[in-house]
Amino acid sequence: MNQTDFTRGVDYQCHFNETVRNSTRVSSLVFYYLTLILGVPGNAFVVYVAGLKMKRTVNTVGFLNLAIADLLCCLSTLYYLAQRSHLDHCPYGSIMCKILHFIVLITMFASVFTLSLISLDRFTLVITPVWAQNHRSLFIARLSCAAAWILASVLSLPFMMLRKTYTENNKTYCLHFQHDEDNFKLYRRLSIIRFVFGFLVPLVCITTCYGFIARKKTYTENNKTYCLHFQHDEDHFKLETYTENNKTLSIIRFVFGFLVPLVCITTCYGFIARKLGRSHFHSGRAFRIMLSVIVAFFLCWLPYHIVDLMIMYGEESSSLVALAVDPLAISLAYFNSCLNPVLDVFMGQDFKSNVKLSPRRVFERVFSEEGTQISQTTHSQQMHSL
């Protein structure tokens, strides 16, 4: 290849990346605004109903914590919208650079972990109804949710500590890269851990639990802070400034923010689906809500972690493409937080009957009936078989 061909290839790659980056930024803004407009009032109403208007039960505690995490997650989109409005400039200073990103990560982890806990709770109701009736308590539910928030905080701390501001051409960026080899290795490991425990484990857990529910033999159907891993100037992304801390953080985020929740969610729903059996399942309410939860979680979070790992471990050309689509992947992950109330209403109950009810009554039905009906049906069938 001669010098002219090489130069043309570089120019084409730069033009392609810039075109993709501009289009994904526009698309990401659409998802951010949708998340803000739909997610904030939806999750706020869930917090109001489950937190203030309903008696404390295991179901309401789980959904209340999920709604709080999702509400904070939706509100944190203001952080990215402000960043875009300032053309990626971070006007908040070094301390707020750390704090804002910590809030963003803790809400992301807490939402994923709480969703996994709800899947595990449904799993115990169907697979071990007698044990659940004797041991399922408010204390355990509150303790589990508290543990989810504590774990989310612990996993978010390393990312916060590595956050620093970087100024170039009179613009300040909030980055989590550092200029040494050890930090680069650390961040790569953190990225994998975040993928495993933040996506893969929950997805596997949810899918498996709902799978076992589906296979149960009998079932009654109608009862400015800038998140980058690289040095940035006005025209170029300099990938050679990645540090090992960046990669380790990406590993941790991948493991705990994706892989572990994925495994947990998939496993739980797989067992639930197996327990319920296939009869009348695929056309029923249980199938709709299980499938929607799994698909929404998978489609919203997988691109986020894949893009992050491509940035950390890919070749320079693939990393540049990943950087270009990174804003869209982040906005899609946050969009998942506005879907949970919608899925509960439109998938969890008969939609025609929900239309005739007030929003408060709809959510009361979702939180009070779903787990109870499954548990009672499963328990009665087991007693009948004895």
TORDREN-365411 format. One record per residue (C-alpha): residue number from 1; residue in one letter; x negated, y, z negated. Coordinates in pm, 1 decimal. Each point is the difference from the previous one (the first is absolute). Layout:
BEGIN
+-----+------+----------+----------+----------+
:  nr : rest :     east :    north :       up :
+-----+------+----------+----------+----------+
: NUM :    A :        X :        Y :        Z :
...
+-----+------+----------+----------+----------+
REM end
This chain:
BEGIN
+-----+------+----------+----------+----------+
:  nr : rest :     east :    north :       up :
+-----+------+----------+----------+----------+
:   1 :    M :      0.0 :      0.0 :      0.0 :
:   2 :    N :   -146.9 :    338.4 :     98.8 :
:   3 :    Q :     10.6 :    316.8 :   -209.7 :
:   4 :    T :    290.9 :    144.4 :    197.8 :
:   5 :    D :    218.4 :   -306.7 :    -58.7 :
:   6 :    F :    -89.6 :     -0.3 :   -368.4 :
:   7 :    T :     89.4 :    367.2 :    -35.6 :
:   8 :    R :    333.1 :    -52.2 :    176.8 :
:   9 :    G :     75.2 :   -292.0 :   -228.5 :
:  10 :    V :    -70.8 :    206.6 :   -309.7 :
:  11 :    D :    209.9 :    290.3 :    130.4 :
:  12 :    Y :    290.3 :   -233.8 :     78.4 :
:  13 :    Q :    -18.8 :   -159.7 :   -345.7 :
:  14 :    C :     -1.0 :    339.6 :   -171.2 :
:  15 :    H :    292.4 :    121.7 :    213.4 :
:  16 :    F :    193.5 :   -322.3 :    -66.1 :
:  17 :    N :    -57.0 :     19.8 :   -376.5 :
:  18 :    E :    102.7 :    365.7 :     -8.0 :
:  19 :    T :    317.6 :    -75.9 :    197.5 :
:  20 :    V :     90.8 :   -288.9 :   -229.0 :
:  21 :    R :    -78.5 :    205.8 :   -308.8 :
:  22 :    N :    225.5 :    285.5 :    108.5 :
:  23 :    S :    291.1 :   -230.4 :     83.2 :
:  24 :    T :    -30.6 :   -197.7 :   -324.1 :
:  25 :    R :     -7.5 :    318.5 :   -203.3 :
:  26 :    V :    331.8 :    104.7 :    150.7 :
:  27 :    S :    147.5 :   -345.5 :    -64.0 :
:  28 :    S :   -132.5 :     -0.1 :   -355.3 :
:  29 :    L :    173.5 :    331.6 :    -68.8 :
:  30 :    V :    329.6 :   -154.9 :    111.2 :
:  31 :    F :    -42.7 :   -288.2 :   -246.7 :
:  32 :    Y :   -107.0 :    235.7 :   -279.3 :
:  33 :    Y :    307.8 :    218.1 :     44.6 :
:  34 :    L :    228.7 :   -304.5 :     21.1 :
:  35 :    T :   -156.2 :   -139.6 :   -316.3 :
:  36 :    L :     48.8 :    330.6 :   -177.6 :
:  37 :    I :    355.0 :     63.6 :    123.6 :
:  38 :    L :    130.8 :   -355.3 :    -50.6 :
:  39 :    G :   -221.8 :   -132.3 :   -276.2 :
:  40 :    V :     16.3 :    278.8 :   -256.2 :
:  41 :    P :    381.5 :     26.7 :    -33.7 :
:  42 :    G :     47.3 :   -376.7 :     40.1 :
:  43 :    N :   -249.2 :   -100.1 :   -266.6 :
:  44 :    A :    100.2 :    290.6 :   -225.3 :
:  45 :    F :    358.3 :   -126.3 :      7.4 :
:  46 :    V :   -118.8 :   -351.4 :    -88.1 :
:  47 :    V :   -192.0 :    144.3 :   -296.0 :
:  48 :    Y :    314.2 :    186.5 :   -106.1 :
:  49 :    V :    227.4 :   -305.5 :     21.9 :
:  50 :    A :   -238.0 :   -264.7 :   -136.9 :
:  51 :    G :   -157.4 :    227.0 :   -258.9 :
:  52 :    L :    290.9 :    203.8 :   -133.6 :
:  53 :    K :    331.4 :   -158.7 :     97.8 :
:  54 :    M :    -53.9 :   -372.7 :    -44.0 :
:  55 :    K :    -70.7 :   -223.9 :   -293.3 :
:  56 :    R :   -359.7 :   -113.6 :    -29.3 :
:  57 :    T :    -43.1 :   -345.2 :    154.0 :
:  58 :    V :   -289.5 :   -183.7 :    159.5 :
:  59 :    N :    134.9 :     97.0 :    342.5 :
:  60 :    T :     37.5 :    369.4 :    -79.1 :
:  61 :    V :   -345.5 :     19.7 :   -160.9 :
:  62 :    G :   -160.5 :   -148.8 :    310.3 :
:  63 :    F :    190.1 :    215.5 :    247.5 :
:  64 :    L :    -50.2 :    310.7 :   -215.7 :
:  65 :    N :   -377.5 :    -43.0 :      0.7 :
:  66 :    L :      0.5 :    -74.5 :    371.7 :
:  67 :    A :    206.1 :    312.4 :     68.0 :
:  68 :    I :   -228.5 :    215.6 :   -216.5 :
:  69 :    A :   -307.8 :   -127.6 :    182.6 :
:  70 :    D :    166.7 :     46.0 :    339.0 :
:  71 :    L :    124.7 :    346.4 :    -93.8 :
:  72 :    L :   -349.3 :    113.0 :    -99.2 :
:  73 :    C :   -135.2 :   -163.3 :    312.4 :
:  74 :    C :    247.1 :    192.3 :    216.6 :
:  75 :    L :    -79.8 :    326.0 :   -178.9 :
:  76 :    S :   -370.9 :    -56.5 :     60.1 :
:  77 :    T :     65.3 :     38.9 :    372.4 :
:  78 :    L :      2.8 :    373.2 :    -77.1 :
:  79 :    Y :   -372.0 :    -41.6 :    -56.5 :
:  80 :    Y :    -51.0 :   -123.1 :    356.5 :
:  81 :    L :    237.7 :    255.4 :    147.8 :
:  82 :    A :   -194.1 :    277.8 :   -172.0 :
:  83 :    Q :   -320.7 :   -151.3 :    131.3 :
:  84 :    R :    132.2 :      1.3 :    356.4 :
:  85 :    S :    125.9 :    357.2 :    -32.8 :
:  86 :    H :   -350.1 :    111.8 :   -105.1 :
:  87 :    L :   -158.4 :   -189.5 :    292.5 :
:  88 :    D :   -155.0 :   -255.7 :   -237.0 :
:  89 :    H :   -144.3 :    271.0 :   -223.9 :
:  90 :    C :      8.8 :    -77.9 :   -374.4 :
:  91 :    P :     76.8 :    319.9 :   -193.5 :
:  92 :    Y :     43.0 :   -167.4 :   -340.4 :
:  93 :    G :   -359.2 :    -33.8 :   -123.3 :
:  94 :    S :   -201.2 :   -301.8 :   -114.4 :
:  95 :    I :    208.2 :    -87.1 :   -308.3 :
:  96 :    M :    332.4 :      7.5 :    181.2 :
:  97 :    C :   -161.5 :   -195.3 :    283.2 :
:  98 :    K :    -50.5 :   -285.0 :   -246.3 :
:  99 :    I :    331.2 :     35.2 :   -186.4 :
: 100 :    L :    224.4 :     23.4 :    305.6 :
: 101 :    H :   -152.7 :   -305.1 :    162.8 :
: 102 :    F :     25.6 :   -190.1 :   -330.9 :
: 103 :    I :    374.1 :     75.1 :    -12.0 :
: 104 :    V :     40.7 :   -112.8 :    359.8 :
: 105 :    L :   -174.3 :   -332.8 :    -64.1 :
: 106 :    I :    164.7 :    -78.3 :   -333.3 :
: 107 :    T :    348.4 :     45.1 :    145.0 :
: 108 :    M :    -91.8 :   -221.3 :    295.5 :
: 109 :    F :   -132.5 :   -280.0 :   -223.8 :
: 110 :    A :    286.7 :     33.6 :   -250.9 :
: 111 :    S :    262.0 :    -23.8 :    275.1 :
: 112 :    V :   -155.6 :   -312.4 :    149.6 :
: 113 :    F :    -52.5 :   -169.4 :   -337.7 :
: 114 :    T :    354.1 :     77.1 :   -119.3 :
: 115 :    L :    142.1 :   -139.6 :    322.5 :
: 116 :    S :   -198.3 :   -317.2 :    -70.1 :
: 117 :    L :    138.3 :    -16.0 :   -355.6 :
: 118 :    I :    356.6 :     23.1 :    130.8 :
: 119 :    S :    -77.0 :   -289.1 :    234.6 :
: 120 :    L :   -137.6 :   -206.0 :   -289.5 :
: 121 :    D :    309.8 :     77.2 :   -205.8 :
: 122 :    R :    229.0 :   -120.2 :    279.8 :
: 123 :    F :   -219.5 :   -306.4 :     29.5 :
: 124 :    T :     47.9 :    -95.0 :   -367.3 :
: 125 :    L :    375.6 :     58.2 :     23.7 :
: 126 :    V :     36.3 :   -250.2 :    282.9 :
: 127 :    I :   -273.3 :   -255.0 :    -60.7 :
: 128 :    T :     17.0 :    -19.2 :   -380.9 :
: 129 :    P :    342.1 :    140.5 :   -100.4 :
: 130 :    V :      6.2 :   -170.4 :   -341.1 :
: 131 :    W :   -343.4 :    134.5 :    -90.0 :
: 132 :    A :     96.8 :    342.9 :    131.9 :
: 133 :    Q :    316.8 :      2.6 :   -209.1 :
: 134 :    N :   -200.3 :    -73.4 :   -315.7 :
: 135 :    H :   -314.2 :    205.2 :     61.9 :
: 136 :    R :     91.7 :    279.7 :    241.2 :
: 137 :    S :     15.7 :    307.5 :   -222.6 :
: 138 :    L :    -19.6 :    377.2 :      4.8 :
: 139 :    F :   -326.3 :    -11.3 :   -194.3 :
: 140 :    I :   -172.1 :   -215.8 :    261.7 :
: 141 :    A :    139.3 :    216.0 :    280.2 :
: 142 :    R :   -126.7 :    320.2 :   -159.9 :
: 143 :    L :   -334.2 :   -158.2 :    -84.7 :
: 144 :    S :    -41.5 :   -125.8 :    356.4 :
: 145 :    C :     79.7 :    340.5 :    149.0 :
: 146 :    A :   -239.0 :    169.2 :   -242.6 :
: 147 :    A :   -270.3 :   -248.0 :    100.6 :
: 148 :    A :     66.3 :     81.5 :    366.6 :
: 149 :    W :    -52.1 :    372.3 :    -64.1 :
: 150 :    I :   -313.0 :    -64.0 :   -208.0 :
: 151 :    L :   -147.2 :   -224.5 :    268.2 :
: 152 :    A :     86.2 :    261.3 :    263.0 :
: 153 :    S :   -184.3 :    262.2 :   -205.7 :
: 154 :    V :   -307.4 :   -219.1 :    -44.7 :
: 155 :    L :    -20.3 :    -77.7 :    371.4 :
: 156 :    S :     41.8 :    367.4 :     91.2 :
: 157 :    L :   -278.0 :    128.6 :   -226.2 :
: 158 :    P :   -297.9 :   -109.5 :    216.6 :
: 159 :    F :    148.0 :    175.3 :    302.2 :
: 160 :    M :     53.3 :    315.8 :   -204.3 :
: 161 :    M :   -355.1 :      0.9 :   -136.9 :
: 162 :    L :   -151.1 :    -21.5 :    348.4 :
: 163 :    R :    206.7 :    291.0 :    130.8 :
: 164 :    K :   -203.7 :    313.2 :     68.0 :
: 165 :    T :     44.9 :    320.7 :    195.1 :
: 166 :    Y :   -210.7 :     71.5 :    304.9 :
: 167 :    T :    -26.4 :    340.5 :    166.4 :
: 168 :    E :    -95.3 :     59.1 :    360.4 :
: 169 :    N :     70.2 :    295.9 :    229.0 :
: 170 :    N :    193.8 :    176.5 :   -277.6 :
: 171 :    K :    236.4 :   -296.9 :    -36.5 :
: 172 :    T :     13.5 :   -224.8 :   -305.2 :
: 173 :    Y :     85.7 :   -368.0 :     26.2 :
: 174 :    C :     87.2 :   -247.2 :   -273.4 :
: 175 :    L :   -194.6 :   -317.0 :     77.8 :
: 176 :    H :   -102.3 :   -316.9 :   -180.5 :
: 177 :    F :   -333.3 :    -59.1 :    164.1 :
: 178 :    Q :   -343.1 :     35.3 :   -159.8 :
: 179 :    H :   -336.9 :      4.3 :    170.1 :
: 180 :    D :   -160.7 :   -316.1 :   -134.5 :
: 181 :    E :     -3.0 :   -368.5 :     85.5 :
: 182 :    D :    134.7 :   -128.3 :   -334.0 :
: 183 :    N :    312.8 :    216.1 :     19.7 :
: 184 :    F :     62.8 :   -119.2 :    353.3 :
: 185 :    K :     -9.3 :   -366.5 :   -110.5 :
: 186 :    L :    229.2 :     72.2 :   -294.2 :
: 187 :    Y :    263.7 :    167.5 :    212.9 :
: 188 :    R :      3.1 :   -288.0 :    248.0 :
: 189 :    R :     71.2 :   -245.6 :   -282.1 :
: 190 :    L :    270.8 :    223.6 :   -142.4 :
: 191 :    S :    169.6 :     11.0 :    340.6 :
: 192 :    I :     22.4 :   -379.9 :     16.0 :
: 193 :    I :    131.0 :    -25.1 :   -356.6 :
: 194 :    R :    262.2 :    263.8 :     73.0 :
: 195 :    F :    114.5 :   -191.7 :    307.8 :
: 196 :    V :     20.9 :   -334.6 :   -183.1 :
: 197 :    F :    181.4 :    116.2 :   -314.2 :
: 198 :    G :    191.6 :    288.2 :    152.1 :
: 199 :    F :    140.9 :   -181.4 :    302.3 :
: 200 :    L :    -84.5 :   -363.6 :     64.6 :
: 201 :    V :     78.1 :   -147.5 :   -342.5 :
: 202 :    P :    331.1 :    191.8 :    -38.5 :
: 203 :    L :    111.3 :    -92.3 :    351.7 :
: 204 :    V :    -75.7 :   -369.6 :    -51.3 :
: 205 :    C :    171.5 :     13.3 :   -339.7 :
: 206 :    I :    317.4 :    163.6 :    132.9 :
: 207 :    T :     22.4 :   -219.4 :    308.7 :
: 208 :    T :    -55.0 :   -324.6 :   -191.1 :
: 209 :    C :    247.4 :     86.8 :   -276.6 :
: 210 :    Y :    273.0 :     93.4 :    245.3 :
: 211 :    G :    -85.2 :   -306.8 :    203.5 :
: 212 :    F :     77.9 :   -225.3 :   -295.1 :
: 213 :    I :    320.6 :    192.0 :    -69.5 :
: 214 :    A :    106.5 :    -53.4 :    360.9 :
: 215 :    R :    -54.8 :   -374.8 :    -22.8 :
: 216 :    K :    203.6 :    -54.9 :   -315.0 :
: 217 :    K :    264.1 :   -262.3 :     76.9 :
: 218 :    T :    306.5 :    203.1 :   -100.0 :
: 219 :    Y :     66.6 :    372.2 :      2.1 :
: 220 :    T :    314.1 :    215.4 :    -24.3 :
: 221 :    E :    -35.4 :    265.0 :    268.3 :
: 222 :    N :    271.1 :    253.6 :    -85.7 :
: 223 :    N :    -31.5 :     29.7 :   -374.6 :
: 224 :    K :  -3485.0 :   3330.6 :    592.9 :
: 225 :    T :   -187.4 :   -292.5 :    -96.7 :
: 226 :    Y :   -144.6 :   -198.0 :    289.2 :
: 227 :    C :    -39.5 :   -374.2 :    -30.2 :
: 228 :    L :   -297.5 :   -101.6 :    211.9 :
: 229 :    H :   -291.5 :   -239.0 :    -32.1 :
: 230 :    F :   -233.2 :    203.6 :    218.2 :
: 231 :    Q :   -160.4 :    340.0 :     39.9 :
: 232 :    H :    218.6 :    229.5 :    205.3 :
: 233 :    D :    -68.0 :    312.5 :    198.8 :
: 234 :    E :    214.4 :    195.4 :    240.6 :
: 235 :    D :    -65.0 :   -227.6 :    296.9 :
: 236 :    H :   -148.7 :   -331.8 :   -108.4 :
: 237 :    F :     47.6 :   -289.9 :   -240.3 :
: 238 :    K :   -343.5 :   -110.0 :   -125.8 :
: 239 :    L :     37.6 :   -362.3 :    -91.8 :
: 240 :    E :   -363.4 :    -40.7 :   -100.3 :
: 241 :    T :     72.0 :    179.8 :   -328.3 :
: 242 :    Y :    209.5 :   -288.8 :   -136.6 :
: 243 :    T :   -118.7 :   -119.0 :   -339.2 :
: 244 :    E :     21.6 :   -336.5 :   -173.7 :
: 245 :    N :    229.7 :    149.6 :   -265.3 :
: 246 :    N :    248.3 :     82.1 :    274.9 :
: 247 :    K :      1.3 :   -357.4 :    124.6 :
: 248 :    T :     28.6 :   -148.2 :   -350.0 :
: 249 :    L :    297.0 :    224.9 :    -76.4 :
: 250 :    S :    162.9 :   -108.0 :    324.4 :
: 251 :    I :    -44.2 :   -363.9 :   -101.4 :
: 252 :    I :    161.2 :     58.9 :   -340.1 :
: 253 :    R :    289.1 :    190.2 :    155.7 :
: 254 :    F :     46.8 :   -275.7 :    257.0 :
: 255 :    V :     -1.9 :   -280.4 :   -259.4 :
: 256 :    F :    216.0 :    158.9 :   -271.5 :
: 257 :    G :    210.1 :    225.8 :    218.5 :
: 258 :    F :     80.1 :   -250.1 :    273.2 :
: 259 :    L :   -126.5 :   -358.5 :    -30.6 :
: 260 :    V :    104.0 :    -81.7 :   -358.3 :
: 261 :    P :    348.4 :    158.5 :     33.8 :
: 262 :    L :     41.0 :   -172.1 :    337.0 :
: 263 :    V :    -81.8 :   -343.0 :   -145.1 :
: 264 :    C :    224.6 :     65.1 :   -301.4 :
: 265 :    I :    300.2 :    119.2 :    201.7 :
: 266 :    T :    -32.5 :   -271.3 :    263.7 :
: 267 :    T :    -42.8 :   -277.9 :   -257.1 :
: 268 :    C :    299.1 :    106.4 :   -209.7 :
: 269 :    Y :    240.3 :     41.7 :    289.5 :
: 270 :    G :   -125.9 :   -320.5 :    157.3 :
: 271 :    F :     91.9 :   -197.0 :   -311.8 :
: 272 :    I :    335.6 :    177.3 :    -21.4 :
: 273 :    A :     80.1 :    -77.7 :    362.7 :
: 274 :    R :    -93.0 :   -364.6 :    -49.0 :
: 275 :    K :    216.3 :    -25.7 :   -311.1 :
: 276 :    L :    311.4 :    146.6 :    159.3 :
: 277 :    G :    -18.3 :   -209.4 :    313.6 :
: 278 :    R :    102.6 :     88.1 :    351.9 :
: 279 :    S :    377.0 :    -49.1 :    -22.7 :
: 280 :    H :    181.0 :    332.1 :     57.3 :
: 281 :    F :   -327.3 :    179.2 :    -74.4 :
: 282 :    H :   -116.2 :    141.3 :    329.7 :
: 283 :    S :    325.7 :    188.8 :     50.7 :
: 284 :    G :     35.6 :    101.2 :   -364.7 :
: 285 :    R :    -87.6 :    292.6 :   -220.8 :
: 286 :    A :   -302.5 :   -170.1 :   -156.7 :
: 287 :    F :   -166.9 :    -55.9 :    334.3 :
: 288 :    R :     55.6 :    360.2 :    106.2 :
: 289 :    I :   -148.4 :    156.4 :   -310.3 :
: 290 :    M :   -294.2 :   -242.9 :    -23.1 :
: 291 :    L :    -90.9 :     34.6 :    364.3 :
: 292 :    S :     34.8 :    377.6 :     -7.0 :
: 293 :    V :   -222.5 :     34.9 :   -307.6 :
: 294 :    I :   -272.5 :   -220.0 :    149.2 :
: 295 :    V :      8.9 :    155.1 :    347.1 :
: 296 :    A :      9.1 :    357.9 :   -131.3 :
: 297 :    F :   -290.6 :    -59.5 :   -235.7 :
: 298 :    F :   -205.8 :   -180.1 :    263.7 :
: 299 :    L :     58.6 :    246.0 :    284.7 :
: 300 :    C :    -52.6 :    310.6 :   -212.5 :
: 301 :    W :   -309.5 :   -104.5 :   -192.0 :
: 302 :    L :   -193.0 :   -228.8 :    235.5 :
: 303 :    P :   -105.0 :    278.2 :    244.9 :
: 304 :    Y :   -124.8 :    211.8 :   -291.0 :
: 305 :    H :   -238.1 :   -267.3 :   -127.1 :
: 306 :    I :   -106.1 :   -124.8 :    342.6 :
: 307 :    V :    -93.4 :    351.6 :    110.5 :
: 308 :    D :   -189.3 :     59.0 :   -323.5 :
: 309 :    L :   -199.8 :   -321.8 :     41.4 :
: 310 :    M :    -72.0 :     82.2 :    363.8 :
: 311 :    I :   -141.6 :    334.2 :   -108.9 :
: 312 :    M :   -221.0 :   -169.3 :   -256.8 :
: 313 :    Y :   -114.3 :   -309.3 :    188.6 :
: 314 :    G :     64.7 :     56.7 :    370.8 :
: 315 :    E :   -241.2 :    101.2 :    270.5 :
: 316 :    E :    -37.3 :    371.7 :     59.3 :
: 317 :    S :    238.6 :      2.8 :    296.4 :
: 318 :    S :    274.4 :   -192.1 :   -183.0 :
: 319 :    S :    -55.2 :    206.7 :   -314.4 :
: 320 :    L :     52.6 :    319.3 :    197.4 :
: 321 :    V :    328.3 :   -133.4 :    139.2 :
: 322 :    A :    104.7 :   -106.1 :   -351.1 :
: 323 :    L :    -77.9 :    348.1 :   -128.9 :
: 324 :    A :    219.5 :    144.9 :    271.9 :
: 325 :    V :    304.1 :   -208.9 :   -102.5 :
: 326 :    D :    -69.6 :     22.0 :   -375.4 :
: 327 :    P :    249.4 :    286.5 :    -63.3 :
: 328 :    L :    281.3 :   -205.0 :    154.3 :
: 329 :    A :    -91.9 :   -310.2 :   -202.4 :
: 330 :    I :      4.4 :    199.6 :   -324.5 :
: 331 :    S :    336.4 :    161.0 :     75.4 :
: 332 :    L :    149.9 :   -339.1 :     89.4 :
: 333 :    A :   -112.7 :   -142.8 :   -335.1 :
: 334 :    Y :    174.1 :    282.1 :   -185.1 :
: 335 :    F :    312.1 :    -49.5 :    209.2 :
: 336 :    N :     49.3 :   -333.7 :   -178.2 :
: 337 :    S :     79.9 :    187.8 :   -321.7 :
: 338 :    C :    315.1 :    152.4 :    150.1 :
: 339 :    L :    124.1 :   -335.4 :    133.6 :
: 340 :    N :     64.6 :   -184.4 :   -328.5 :
: 341 :    P :    323.4 :    184.2 :    -94.9 :
: 342 :    V :    123.5 :    -35.2 :    358.7 :
: 343 :    L :    -74.2 :   -373.6 :      6.2 :
: 344 :    D :    175.5 :    -50.5 :   -334.0 :
: 345 :    V :    318.7 :    167.4 :    123.3 :
: 346 :    F :     21.4 :   -113.7 :    361.5 :
: 347 :    M :   -153.6 :   -346.9 :    -39.4 :
: 348 :    G :     63.3 :    -97.3 :   -360.1 :
: 349 :    Q :    379.1 :     19.5 :      1.1 :
: 350 :    D :    287.0 :    -17.9 :    246.0 :
: 351 :    F :    -33.3 :    326.3 :    191.6 :
: 352 :    K :    370.6 :     34.7 :     79.0 :
: 353 :    S :     92.1 :    -14.9 :   -367.6 :
: 354 :    N :   -279.3 :    242.3 :    -89.2 :
: 355 :    V :    137.7 :    263.1 :    238.4 :
: 356 :    K :    316.5 :     16.8 :   -210.3 :
: 357 :    L :   -192.7 :     53.3 :   -325.2 :
: 358 :    S :   -175.1 :    301.4 :   -147.1 :
: 359 :    P :   -382.1 :      0.3 :     21.9 :
: 360 :    R :    -25.1 :    -48.8 :   -375.5 :
: 361 :    R :    228.0 :   -304.7 :      8.0 :
: 362 :    V :   -196.1 :   -147.0 :    290.9 :
: 363 :    F :   -328.4 :      9.6 :   -190.1 :
: 364 :    E :    167.4 :   -129.3 :   -315.8 :
: 365 :    R :    114.3 :   -305.2 :    197.3 :
: 366 :    V :   -346.2 :    -51.8 :    141.9 :
: 367 :    F :   -176.2 :     17.7 :   -335.8 :
: 368 :    S :    253.1 :   -189.8 :   -209.6 :
: 369 :    E :    126.6 :   -279.2 :    225.6 :
: 370 :    E :   -277.6 :   -124.2 :    223.0 :
: 371 :    G :   -217.6 :   -182.1 :   -248.9 :
: 372 :    T :    289.4 :   -100.7 :   -223.7 :
: 373 :    Q :    198.7 :   -165.9 :    278.4 :
: 374 :    I :   -298.3 :   -197.1 :    124.1 :
: 375 :    S :    -89.3 :   -113.1 :   -350.6 :
: 376 :    Q :    356.1 :   -100.9 :    -87.6 :
: 377 :    T :     45.0 :   -188.3 :    326.8 :
: 378 :    T :   -328.0 :   -185.1 :    -38.2 :
: 379 :    H :     58.8 :    -82.0 :   -365.5 :
: 380 :    S :    353.2 :   -129.8 :     59.7 :
: 381 :    Q :   -117.9 :   -219.8 :    284.8 :
: 382 :    Q :   -275.5 :   -147.5 :   -215.9 :
: 383 :    M :    243.5 :    -67.6 :   -284.6 :
: 384 :    H :    243.5 :   -160.3 :    245.1 :
: 385 :    S :   -271.9 :   -229.2 :    131.3 :
: 386 :    L :    -64.4 :   -121.0 :   -355.2 :
+-----+------+----------+----------+----------+
REM end
